[in-house]
Amino acid sequence: MKKLFFLLFATQALAQTPWKPQKWPMLKHYDQQHLTRIALPIGGIGTGTVSLGGRGQLQDWEIMNRPGKGFSTTLPGNMAPFFAIYVKKPTEKAQAKALIGPLETHEYQHMEGRPVDHHGLPRFAKASFDAAYPFGQVNLSDEKLPISVQIKAFNPLIPGDAERSGIPMAALTYEVTNTSNQPLTVSVAGSMRNFVGKDGSKGSKSWKGEVNPSGAKQNKNQFRQGKTGQGIFMYSDGVDKADPAWGTIALSTNAVGDVSYRTSSVPNAWENALLDFWDDFTDDGKLTEKTTVADEDPMASLAVKKTIQPKQTESFTFFITWHFPNRFAWSKERVGNYYTTRYADAWDVAEKAVPQLPQLENETLLFVNSFLKSSYPEAVKEAALFNLSTLRSQTVFRTEDGRMFGWEGVMDSEGSCAGSCTHVWNYEQATAFLFGDLAQTMRDVEFNYALDSTSGIMQFRVGLPLNKGAGNGMAAADGQMGTIMKFYRDWQLSGNTAFLQKNWPKIKRALAFAWVPDGWDGNLDGVMDGAQHNTMDVEYFGPNPQMQIWYLGALKAAEKMAEALHDAAFAQQCKTLFQSGSTWADQQLFNGEYYEQQVMSPVGRKFAKGTVSGWNSTQGDFPPFQLAKGCLVDQLVGQFMAHVCGLGYLVKPQNVQTSLKSILKYNYRATLTEHFNNMRSYALADEPALLMASWPKGRPTVPFPYFAEVMTGFEYTAAIGMLYENMTDDGLKCIQNIRYRYDGAKRSPFDEAECGHHYARAMISWASTLALSGFQYSGVEKTLHFNDQPGTFFWSNGYAWGTCTKQKQGTQLKTTLTVLHGQLPVQTVQIGNKKVHELAANAVLKAGEKVEFMR
């Protein structure tokens, strides 16, 4: 039977009174011993971010079109942006502290007594951190103060709504509780220098060897009162308007009442600007305006003063907004930023975004709370949710036309590995399942700009600007095959067959490149054996599981797309190649325990143009940098992707399960204390992990470069593969091990690194929710599938999202499907292996509707 309900969601009216945050959820708590590395990025998709540190500090100012790890807008020291609090009892002397938790002893030493930012400011004695991305909360207390403080920071994140998830803003609220029995006078002030023009890329070296950031020139601060608040607008009259660091910043508040400000200070010789501010603020909790511009980067300060009654809490809310239009990315020409086309400047951001915050917060809370109430294990929730922060980091950007691009990751001050690299971005699943429109822009770039429709080469690193046709001229076997599977996935999730029809000739051409003479499968036998450049940054010579199974997945996806478009001949060709290639892989690559490579000598062979990078030597019967008989951690990545796409098994299921068990047997290390690694360490010492590869039957002298490393994106591939094969405990153990490393003390929970911070591949972690829920959606067939495991499971197809709850009632299973956002066309719902045909052919479930089924 079926019941249709309409849910009413209360949407808080747009602010008649100043917005203040609601109660926020907490997924992970970090105590004072696990704060040092925490940096939660606050900003929108493609806007850049500033990060909330584990102790309440603002760090890593990455709002000017480039990474800025450790960049605090000034030379490290006391002049970095910060917030401070003034507290006064009626008859006692006032107290003041920076709104930051305590230093750790290892941070004390420095050649000149400036070990970290804000080192000379009085701090709170105790701190802890609570997170449920994108919500970050810092808890501060101090026995010497009659208050406790909770810092709340966020930026809206609403799946299916890239526009409202792309606001260049950090919303900061300081909730101050009076723990005493007397009324308190409390003031909170934010202070920051106008650093327009300074992005950390330029500087002058002092005689001490330090580089002092430079670039500010004739910067000005202006106090403004607007329709939604008041604050300080920061701009520059001297910075080149074509510079990536040219733009505007605003520090504002929606507070009414006792607001004071300063647009300048005394000159900052001997850091007297800070002294000037501190003396002014701590005198009475109010700021006295100074209008004389003393420095190229004048200080801006904004304070809000209130009286807090005993045992009561008051909120002090501030907004940092920004607008920097000149992004160049990996181009020598400006490509711009999409977000800056929506706003005139940083003040305009505040004017437009602040009135929307009640609704934006509600919808973000609806997403996060629904996800947290799901039955997914905590480690899965953490891995899936916290890695979404990468979408907001400088790894990701949107050009002025709205298209999404990505580095592989980011180094401290530069992007890492340009071009929306196909063989890296193949792995991530967050974009497609949460922001389908953005995923389609990436497919558009891959098939209409990266692909040479004449040769069939899809450059695995696309150039910018797109109209110049620049790129690296190289095809990656895994990258190119993976894009075909991604197109199939995105077509299914969207149901956009017109998009498929438009791109079908390009998709066919991309697959057919495998069949060119001397190509990956030049003899058309369904087996890749040419020179296969891949995500290990080398060529594999000869058949191997990683590329072969990607190829099988591309053939299967292309067959399905061809059938839908009535291209019978191409569908049959793909089917024939798939069948022969799948059989061959099981017979020839599976060694009884796992799939291995058959190395073929490149000597005397010809290879198709665009398939050899030159990183490998093609001399010698046994070339270097091969997998050979190794057990590779992600040998089944193509099978993983097939499960995500709903394409079924590409090779024998029993061989898949045996291979996953062998990966655990041979690649798992309970500790790395005895492990030798000649390359990079992303896991070490007593940390358990899955190694990239192992050789139980003998290692080649020079294996592929990263064989001894540990990288989370590859670990997730194996772990989620285990979840799909019902090896649930093993898969969860691997995911738990990853998140154990990102505990706040050793590494930031919001920065899973590979070749750089915020590495795109790690967003594969979202697929752990797909595996555990059995979620499959086809907008083409209008079918929805979940497994029959009881519980509540959050789902999203990139356009709509909600929950599916399954409860046992006697011998029956009651299923409640709820749509919380967007619209879901659905005709058939399948739970486990049973279909429930309950909805009309044109049924569309809208936000606020739910359907119940019994079976």
ZAMARGU-4260 file (C-alpha; in steps of 0.2 Angstrom, whole numbers, plus 5000, padded with zeros to 4 digits):
<rodrens>
0) 5000/5000/5000 | 5005/5018/4998 | 5002/5034/5007 | 5007/5051/5001 | 5010/5065/5014
5) 5014/5083/5013 | 5027/5089/5026 | 5027/5107/5031 | 5044/5114/5035 | 5044/5130/5045
10) 5055/5143/5037 | 5061/5157/5048 | 5055/5174/5041 | 5069/5185/5034 | 5076/5194/5048
15) 5066/5208/5056 | 5078/5207/5071 | 5096/5203/5069 | 5100/5185/5064 | 5108/5174/5077
20) 5112/5155/5075 | 5101/5142/5081 | 5107/5127/5090 | 5119/5118/5079 | 5123/5099/5078
25) 5139/5091/5083 | 5146/5075/5074 | 5164/5076/5081 | 5171/5083/5097 | 5189/5088/5099
30) 5196/5091/5116 | 5210/5103/5120 | 5224/5090/5115 | 5217/5088/5098 | 5215/5106/5092
35) 5232/5112/5085 | 5229/5106/5067 | 5211/5110/5065 | 5207/5122/5051 | 5189/5122/5045
40) 5187/5131/5028 | 5173/5144/5028 | 5168/5150/5011 | 5157/5145/4996 | 5160/5134/4982
45) 5172/5143/4971 | 5174/5158/4982 | 5190/5154/4992 | 5190/5153/5011 | 5196/5158/5028
50) 5198/5144/5040 | 5192/5143/5058 | 5206/5136/5068 | 5204/5123/5082 | 5206/5137/5096
55) 5196/5150/5088 | 5209/5159/5077 | 5206/5164/5059 | 5219/5157/5048 | 5224/5152/5031
60) 5217/5168/5022 | 5214/5160/5005 | 5201/5173/4997 | 5212/5180/4984 | 5212/5167/4970
65) 5226/5156/4977 | 5230/5145/4991 | 5237/5152/5007 | 5241/5139/5020 | 5249/5148/5035
70) 5245/5165/5027 | 5239/5177/5040 | 5239/5193/5030 | 5255/5200/5038 | 5272/5194/5044
75) 5268/5180/5057 | 5265/5189/5074 | 5252/5199/5083 | 5245/5209/5069 | 5235/5195/5061
80) 5216/5197/5061 | 5208/5192/5077 | 5193/5195/5088 | 5194/5201/5106 | 5182/5202/5121
85) 5180/5215/5135 | 5172/5210/5151 | 5167/5221/5166 | 5158/5218/5182 | 5149/5233/5189
90) 5162/5237/5203 | 5178/5228/5196 | 5192/5232/5184 | 5188/5227/5166 | 5196/5211/5159
95) 5201/5208/5140 | 5207/5193/5130 | 5208/5187/5113 | 5195/5175/5108 | 5207/5161/5106
100) 5212/5146/5116 | 5229/5142/5124 | 5245/5139/5115 | 5254/5122/5117 | 5272/5121/5123
105) 5279/5116/5107 | 5274/5132/5100 | 5284/5143/5112 | 5301/5144/5103 | 5305/5155/5089
110) 5321/5164/5083 | 5313/5181/5087 | 5300/5177/5100 | 5285/5177/5087 | 5282/5158/5086
115) 5263/5159/5080 | 5250/5173/5077 | 5243/5182/5092 | 5257/5175/5103 | 5257/5191/5114
120) 5238/5192/5117 | 5230/5186/5133 | 5221/5170/5129 | 5207/5159/5136 | 5214/5144/5147
125) 5202/5131/5140 | 5196/5127/5123 | 5188/5113/5113 | 5180/5111/5096 | 5164/5104/5089
130) 5161/5100/5071 | 5147/5095/5059 | 5153/5102/5042 | 5150/5116/5037 | 5146/5120/5056
135) 5161/5124/5067 | 5160/5128/5085 | 5174/5133/5097 | 5171/5132/5116 | 5181/5144/5127
140) 5182/5146/5145 | 5193/5153/5159 | 5192/5152/5177 | 5198/5170/5178 | 5183/5176/5168
145) 5165/5177/5173 | 5160/5171/5156 | 5160/5156/5144 | 5161/5159/5125 | 5155/5148/5110
150) 5161/5154/5093 | 5150/5148/5079 | 5156/5149/5061 | 5148/5143/5045 | 5144/5146/5027
155) 5128/5139/5019 | 5130/5122/5011 | 5114/5116/5002 | 5115/5101/4991 | 5107/5104/4974
160) 5109/5123/4976 | 5126/5128/4970 | 5121/5147/4969 | 5117/5148/4988 | 5132/5136/4992
165) 5143/5149/4983 | 5143/5164/4994 | 5160/5173/4998 | 5156/5175/5017 | 5161/5169/5034
170) 5147/5171/5046 | 5155/5172/5064 | 5144/5173/5080 | 5152/5174/5097 | 5139/5168/5110
175) 5144/5175/5127 | 5136/5167/5143 | 5137/5177/5159 | 5141/5163/5172 | 5141/5176/5187
180) 5127/5183/5198 | 5130/5200/5192 | 5126/5209/5176 | 5141/5211/5164 | 5146/5224/5152
185) 5153/5214/5137 | 5161/5220/5121 | 5167/5210/5106 | 5178/5218/5093 | 5186/5211/5077
190) 5202/5219/5070 | 5210/5216/5054 | 5222/5226/5042 | 5216/5230/5025 | 5227/5218/5016
195) 5220/5220/4998 | 5234/5217/4986 | 5243/5205/4998 | 5240/5187/4995 | 5256/5180/5001
200) 5264/5177/4984 | 5274/5193/4985 | 5286/5200/4999 | 5302/5207/5004 | 5315/5198/5013
205) 5322/5205/5029 | 5340/5204/5036 | 5332/5190/5047 | 5328/5180/5032 | 5309/5182/5034
210) 5298/5187/5020 | 5286/5201/5024 | 5270/5200/5013 | 5269/5215/5002 | 5257/5222/4989
215) 5245/5234/4998 | 5245/5251/4991 | 5235/5266/4995 | 5222/5255/5004 | 5207/5263/5012
220) 5194/5259/5025 | 5177/5266/5025 | 5163/5265/5038 | 5146/5261/5030 | 5129/5259/5036
225) 5118/5248/5025 | 5100/5241/5024 | 5106/5225/5034 | 5120/5231/5045 | 5135/5242/5047
230) 5154/5240/5046 | 5170/5243/5037 | 5172/5242/5018 | 5190/5239/5013 | 5196/5244/4996
235) 5212/5250/4987 | 5216/5265/4977 | 5233/5259/4972 | 5233/5241/4969 | 5232/5236/4950
240) 5214/5232/4946 | 5220/5218/4935 | 5230/5210/4949 | 5223/5193/4956 | 5224/5201/4974
245) 5214/5216/4969 | 5196/5217/4976 | 5187/5222/4991 | 5184/5215/5009 | 5170/5220/5022
250) 5169/5217/5040 | 5152/5220/5046 | 5139/5216/5059 | 5120/5215/5060 | 5120/5222/5078
255) 5109/5237/5082 | 5113/5248/5097 | 5131/5251/5103 | 5142/5249/5089 | 5159/5258/5087
260) 5173/5257/5075 | 5190/5263/5069 | 5195/5264/5051 | 5213/5267/5055 | 5226/5268/5069
265) 5243/5275/5073 | 5257/5270/5061 | 5262/5252/5064 | 5280/5256/5068 | 5286/5244/5082
270) 5269/5236/5081 | 5261/5251/5089 | 5245/5249/5079 | 5240/5234/5090 | 5245/5244/5105
275) 5234/5258/5100 | 5219/5247/5097 | 5221/5237/5113 | 5222/5253/5124 | 5207/5260/5115
280) 5197/5244/5116 | 5201/5239/5134 | 5198/5257/5141 | 5179/5255/5140 | 5175/5242/5127
285) 5171/5255/5114 | 5182/5261/5099 | 5186/5279/5095 | 5187/5283/5077 | 5204/5288/5069
290) 5203/5294/5051 | 5221/5297/5047 | 5227/5284/5036 | 5244/5279/5043 | 5249/5264/5033
295) 5247/5256/5016 | 5237/5243/5024 | 5227/5252/5038 | 5219/5243/5052 | 5200/5241/5053
300) 5191/5237/5069 | 5173/5235/5073 | 5165/5232/5091 | 5148/5228/5098 | 5144/5232/5116
305) 5130/5224/5126 | 5125/5221/5144 | 5122/5203/5149 | 5111/5198/5163 | 5116/5184/5176
310) 5116/5167/5168 | 5110/5174/5151 | 5118/5173/5134 | 5120/5186/5121 | 5126/5184/5103
315) 5138/5195/5094 | 5138/5192/5076 | 5150/5198/5062 | 5152/5194/5044 | 5168/5194/5033
320) 5164/5195/5015 | 5175/5197/5000 | 5175/5200/4981 | 5191/5196/4971 | 5187/5195/4952
325) 5204/5192/4944 | 5207/5173/4944 | 5220/5166/4932 | 5221/5148/4939 | 5233/5139/4927
330) 5231/5151/4913 | 5241/5166/4908 | 5225/5175/4904 | 5211/5180/4916 | 5197/5167/4918
335) 5188/5176/4932 | 5176/5170/4945 | 5158/5166/4944 | 5154/5172/4961 | 5160/5190/4957
340) 5147/5191/4943 | 5133/5190/4956 | 5139/5204/4967 | 5146/5222/4964 | 5159/5221/4978
345) 5161/5214/4996 | 5148/5226/5004 | 5135/5220/4991 | 5139/5202/4996 | 5134/5207/5014
350) 5119/5217/5009 | 5112/5202/4999 | 5117/5187/5009 | 5114/5193/5027 | 5095/5195/5025
355) 5094/5177/5018 | 5104/5169/5032 | 5089/5163/5042 | 5083/5153/5027 | 5100/5148/5022
360) 5104/5142/5039 | 5088/5132/5040 | 5091/5123/5024 | 5109/5119/5029 | 5103/5113/5046
365) 5090/5102/5037 | 5104/5094/5026 | 5116/5091/5040 | 5104/5086/5053 | 5096/5074/5041
370) 5112/5067/5037 | 5118/5065/5055 | 5102/5056/5060 | 5105/5043/5047 | 5110/5025/5051
375) 5127/5027/5044 | 5142/5023/5055 | 5151/5038/5063 | 5167/5036/5053 | 5157/5036/5037
380) 5147/5051/5041 | 5164/5060/5046 | 5173/5054/5030 | 5158/5059/5019 | 5153/5076/5027
385) 5170/5083/5032 | 5178/5080/5014 | 5165/5091/5007 | 5175/5105/5013 | 5187/5102/4998
390) 5173/5109/4987 | 5175/5125/4995 | 5194/5125/4996 | 5205/5133/4982 | 5206/5116/4974
395) 5189/5120/4966 | 5184/5136/4956 | 5171/5142/4944 | 5175/5153/4930 | 5165/5168/4925
400) 5153/5157/4914 | 5149/5146/4929 | 5159/5131/4924 | 5168/5121/4938 | 5186/5117/4937
405) 5198/5109/4949 | 5216/5107/4953 | 5221/5090/4960 | 5224/5098/4976 | 5233/5114/4982
410) 5251/5116/4989 | 5253/5129/5003 | 5254/5144/4990 | 5251/5136/4973 | 5238/5125/4965
415) 5244/5107/4963 | 5243/5098/4946 | 5232/5108/4934 | 5218/5104/4922 | 5204/5096/4931
420) 5214/5080/4929 | 5203/5066/4923 | 5212/5052/4931 | 5211/5060/4948 | 5193/5068/4947
425) 5187/5051/4941 | 5187/5045/4959 | 5177/5059/4968 | 5158/5056/4969 | 5153/5071/4980
430) 5150/5083/4965 | 5139/5072/4955 | 5128/5067/4970 | 5126/5084/4978 | 5128/5096/4965
435) 5123/5088/4948 | 5123/5105/4938 | 5141/5108/4943 | 5146/5090/4938 | 5138/5092/4921
440) 5149/5107/4918 | 5164/5096/4920 | 5157/5083/4908 | 5154/5098/4895 | 5172/5103/4897
445) 5179/5085/4895 | 5169/5081/4880 | 5169/5098/4871 | 5185/5106/4875 | 5197/5093/4882
450) 5193/5080/4868 | 5200/5082/4851 | 5186/5076/4840 | 5197/5072/4826 | 5210/5061/4835
455) 5199/5056/4849 | 5213/5061/4862 | 5205/5068/4878 | 5218/5079/4886 | 5218/5073/4904
460) 5223/5091/4909 | 5213/5104/4900 | 5220/5121/4897 | 5213/5138/4901 | 5205/5148/4894
465) 5194/5135/4885 | 5193/5145/4869 | 5212/5144/4866 | 5212/5125/4865 | 5227/5123/4876
470) 5231/5107/4886 | 5244/5094/4888 | 5240/5084/4872 | 5241/5068/4882 | 5227/5055/4885
475) 5227/5045/4901 | 5219/5028/4899 | 5210/5027/4916 | 5206/5046/4914 | 5198/5044/4897
480) 5188/5028/4901 | 5182/5035/4917 | 5175/5051/4910 | 5163/5039/4899 | 5157/5031/4915
485) 5155/5048/4923 | 5144/5054/4909 | 5133/5038/4910 | 5132/5041/4929 | 5127/5059/4927
490) 5115/5055/4913 | 5106/5043/4925 | 5106/5055/4940 | 5099/5069/4929 | 5088/5060/4917
495) 5094/5073/4904 | 5094/5063/4888 | 5095/5079/4878 | 5113/5082/4886 | 5117/5064/4881
500) 5111/5066/4863 | 5121/5082/4861 | 5137/5074/4867 | 5135/5056/4860 | 5146/5058/4845
505) 5160/5065/4856 | 5157/5050/4868 | 5159/5038/4854 | 5175/5046/4848 | 5182/5046/4865
510) 5179/5027/4867 | 5185/5024/4849 | 5202/5031/4853 | 5206/5015/4862 | 5204/5006/4845
515) 5216/5017/4835 | 5231/5008/4827 | 5244/5005/4841 | 5232/5011/4854 | 5226/5004/4870
520) 5216/4991/4862 | 5222/4993/4844 | 5218/4975/4839 | 5200/4976/4845 | 5200/4961/4857
525) 5193/4970/4872 | 5210/4970/4881 | 5220/4985/4884 | 5238/4982/4881 | 5246/4998/4874
530) 5255/5011/4883 | 5243/5016/4896 | 5247/5033/4905 | 5237/5033/4922 | 5235/5040/4939
535) 5252/5033/4945 | 5259/5046/4933 | 5268/5033/4922 | 5264/5022/4908 | 5259/5004/4911
540) 5265/4992/4897 | 5253/4977/4895 | 5237/4972/4902 | 5233/4977/4920 | 5218/4977/4931
545) 5217/4995/4934 | 5215/5001/4916 | 5207/4985/4910 | 5192/4986/4922 | 5190/5005/4919
550) 5189/5000/4900 | 5176/4987/4904 | 5166/4999/4913 | 5167/5012/4899 | 5162/4998/4886
555) 5147/4993/4897 | 5142/5012/4900 | 5143/5015/4881 | 5133/5000/4877 | 5119/5006/4888
560) 5119/5024/4881 | 5120/5017/4863 | 5105/5007/4867 | 5095/5022/4874 | 5099/5032/4858
565) 5095/5017/4846 | 5113/5016/4840 | 5112/4997/4838 | 5128/4994/4829 | 5139/5003/4842
570) 5130/4995/4856 | 5133/4978/4849 | 5152/4982/4846 | 5153/4988/4864 | 5144/4972/4870
575) 5156/4960/4860 | 5172/4969/4866 | 5165/4969/4884 | 5162/4951/4884 | 5178/4946/4877
580) 5188/4958/4888 | 5179/4952/4904 | 5182/4934/4900 | 5200/4937/4896 | 5203/4947/4912
585) 5196/4933/4923 | 5206/4920/4914 | 5223/4929/4911 | 5224/4943/4925 | 5217/4935/4940
590) 5230/4924/4948 | 5219/4915/4960 | 5221/4929/4974 | 5220/4945/4965 | 5222/4953/4948
595) 5239/4957/4942 | 5248/4965/4927 | 5256/4956/4912 | 5271/4967/4908 | 5274/4968/4889
600) 5291/4974/4883 | 5289/4991/4874 | 5305/4987/4864 | 5301/4988/4845 | 5283/4992/4848
605) 5274/5007/4841 | 5262/5017/4852 | 5248/5029/4846 | 5251/5048/4847 | 5246/5055/4864
610) 5248/5039/4874 | 5266/5040/4880 | 5271/5054/4891 | 5290/5051/4891 | 5291/5049/4910
615) 5295/5030/4907 | 5309/5023/4898 | 5303/5012/4883 | 5320/5003/4883 | 5323/4986/4890
620) 5312/4970/4890 | 5306/4974/4908 | 5302/4993/4909 | 5303/5002/4925 | 5288/5009/4935
625) 5276/4994/4932 | 5264/4985/4944 | 5269/4968/4937 | 5263/4954/4949 | 5259/4967/4963
630) 5243/4967/4973 | 5236/4985/4969 | 5225/4993/4982 | 5213/5000/4969 | 5214/4986/4956
635) 5195/4986/4956 | 5192/5005/4955 | 5183/5002/4938 | 5172/4989/4947 | 5169/5002/4961
640) 5163/5014/4948 | 5152/5001/4940 | 5143/4999/4957 | 5141/5017/4959 | 5133/5018/4941
645) 5122/5003/4943 | 5131/4994/4929 | 5133/4977/4938 | 5149/4966/4938 | 5162/4969/4925
650) 5172/4953/4930 | 5167/4938/4940 | 5159/4943/4957 | 5169/4929/4967 | 5185/4936/4960
655) 5181/4953/4965 | 5177/4947/4983 | 5193/4936/4983 | 5204/4951/4977 | 5197/4962/4991
660) 5201/4949/5004 | 5219/4948/4996 | 5221/4967/4997 | 5217/4966/5016 | 5229/4951/5017
665) 5244/4958/5008 | 5242/4977/5009 | 5235/4980/5026 | 5247/4986/5040 | 5241/4987/5058
670) 5256/4999/5061 | 5269/5007/5050 | 5283/5007/5062 | 5293/4994/5052 | 5287/5000/5035
675) 5300/5007/5023 | 5294/5021/5012 | 5306/5030/5000 | 5293/5043/4995 | 5280/5054/5004
680) 5272/5049/5020 | 5253/5052/5022 | 5253/5039/5036 | 5267/5034/5047 | 5272/5027/5064
685) 5259/5018/5073 | 5245/5022/5061 | 5236/5007/5052 | 5233/5009/5034 | 5232/5000/5017
690) 5248/5002/5007 | 5247/5006/4988 | 5254/4990/4983 | 5262/4974/4989 | 5272/4960/4981
695) 5269/4943/4989 | 5277/4935/4974 | 5292/4946/4972 | 5293/4965/4969 | 5301/4972/4953
700) 5317/4982/4955 | 5309/4998/4951 | 5290/4998/4954 | 5278/5012/4950 | 5283/5027/4960
705) 5270/5028/4974 | 5270/5009/4979 | 5276/5012/4997 | 5264/5026/5000 | 5247/5027/5008
710) 5234/5039/5001 | 5216/5040/5007 | 5207/5041/4990 | 5214/5024/4985 | 5211/5017/5002
715) 5193/5023/5001 | 5192/5014/4984 | 5196/4997/4992 | 5186/5001/5008 | 5170/5006/4999
720) 5172/4991/4987 | 5172/4980/5003 | 5156/4988/5008 | 5148/4984/4991 | 5153/4966/4993
725) 5145/4965/5011 | 5163/4965/5019 | 5156/4978/5030 | 5167/4976/5045 | 5183/4976/5035
730) 5177/4991/5025 | 5173/5001/5040 | 5189/4997/5048 | 5198/5004/5034 | 5188/5020/5034
735) 5190/5022/5053 | 5209/5020/5051 | 5209/5035/5039 | 5199/5046/5050 | 5210/5041/5065
740) 5224/5050/5056 | 5214/5066/5054 | 5211/5069/5073 | 5215/5087/5074 | 5231/5084/5083
745) 5241/5076/5069 | 5232/5082/5054 | 5217/5093/5050 | 5200/5084/5049 | 5196/5095/5034
750) 5211/5092/5024 | 5214/5074/5017 | 5230/5077/5007 | 5238/5068/4993 | 5248/5078/4981
755) 5243/5094/4990 | 5230/5099/5003 | 5211/5096/5000 | 5215/5083/4987 | 5200/5080/4976
760) 5202/5061/4975 | 5197/5060/4994 | 5179/5065/4990 | 5176/5047/4984 | 5172/5045/5002
765) 5154/5051/4999 | 5151/5034/4990 | 5152/5025/5006 | 5134/5031/5009 | 5129/5024/4992
770) 5137/5007/4996 | 5129/5006/5014 | 5111/5012/5008 | 5111/5003/4991 | 5105/5020/4984
775) 5103/5020/4965 | 5093/5032/4955 | 5089/5033/4937 | 5081/5049/4931 | 5080/5041/4914
780) 5069/5026/4919 | 5063/5035/4935 | 5068/5021/4946 | 5074/5022/4964 | 5083/5008/4973
785) 5088/5005/4991 | 5094/4989/5000 | 5083/4981/5012 | 5093/4985/5028 | 5083/4993/5041
790) 5087/5010/5046 | 5086/5028/5040 | 5097/5033/5026 | 5101/5050/5018 | 5100/5051/4999
795) 5104/5063/4986 | 5105/5062/4967 | 5113/5079/4964 | 5096/5089/4962 | 5085/5082/4976
800) 5088/5075/4992 | 5079/5067/5007 | 5079/5051/5018 | 5073/5033/5016 | 5068/5025/5032
805) 5065/5006/5033 | 5057/4998/5048 | 5052/4980/5051 | 5034/4977/5056 | 5032/4959/5059
810) 5035/4950/5043 | 5034/4966/5033 | 5046/4980/5030 | 5038/4998/5030 | 5048/5010/5019
815) 5046/5029/5021 | 5053/5039/5007 | 5054/5058/5011 | 5060/5072/4999 | 5067/5087/5009
820) 5074/5097/4995 | 5071/5098/4976 | 5060/5087/4965 | 5061/5069/4962 | 5053/5061/4946
825) 5050/5043/4951 | 5039/5029/4945 | 5046/5013/4952 | 5054/5010/4970 | 5064/4995/4973
830) 5069/4989/4990 | 5081/4975/4990 | 5077/4963/4975 | 5058/4968/4976 | 5050/4981/4965
835) 5035/4992/4972 | 5026/4999/4957 | 5015/5012/4966 | 5018/5028/4958 | 5011/5036/4942
840) 5021/5037/4926 | 5023/5056/4928 | 5024/5056/4947 | 5036/5069/4954 | 5039/5070/4973
845) 5042/5088/4979 | 5051/5095/4994 | 5039/5091/5009 | 5031/5076/5002 | 5034/5058/5008
850) 5028/5041/5002 | 5025/5025/5013 | 5026/5007/5006 | 5023/4990/5015 | 5030/4974/5008
</rodrens>
